[in-house]
């Protein structure tokens, strides 16, 4: 049985008669960096947001099972999967889970096998070597930059504050564990089993998961890839280009297209 502190958290917004879009977050593991997209969608889908537990024991299969169990608790039996970065690695085994009916897949800065697994190991090593006070200083700098880039919308500002507050020592250990999972994962076999339409969007400025490496790999390994869009954003494309991303997502999932 999963311990209470190893359960995936869920929150849902939007009417039940709209297309269901399940957001699988990146390495940070929570819903704090999706405020821009949430506002841009304006309830045109039923948005299901997840926060992972800070476990150091889960494999990617465990993540997928944890997500499926959390969705069942909420009575959500199916929908579209939106996998952001690390979330795309959770998405592939989840798509093969018979407990959740996947209607389609959208990657946001997502990938198959990471194009630079050595880069994930390098980032992990840098994080281990950096004292927590220095990381906190960097996060405060990130918050200042985010306020300049994304404006002072209350929802975005609140999400940024929550993002910084959640970066504890335990959270850092969970991120390091997720980086190891990324570096080791080879999901090619799972991709061959995907039968639903797959779409991808990314920011043109993405040194973390460069699109010019990811797009050819997706075209080679994913037979159901329908479209790959490059937007005016960065790796966190859902927050850096939320209006463009929302418009494209609505087009793909067939949600309410009204502005």
Buried (B, 14 or more C-beta within 10 A) or exposed (E): EBEEEBBBEBEBEBEEEBBBBBBBBBBBBBBBBBBBBBBBBEEBBBBBBBBBBBBEEBEBEBBBBBBBBBBEEEEBEEBBBBBBBBBBBBBBBBBBBEBBEBBBBBBBBBBBBBBBBEBBBEBBEEBEEEEEEEBEEEBEEBBEEBEEEBEEEEEBBEBBEBBBEBBEEEBBBBBBBBBBBBBBBEBBEBBEEBEBBBBBBBBBBBEBBBBEBBBEBBEEBBEEBEEBBBBEBBBBBBBBBBBBBBBBBBEBBEBBEEE
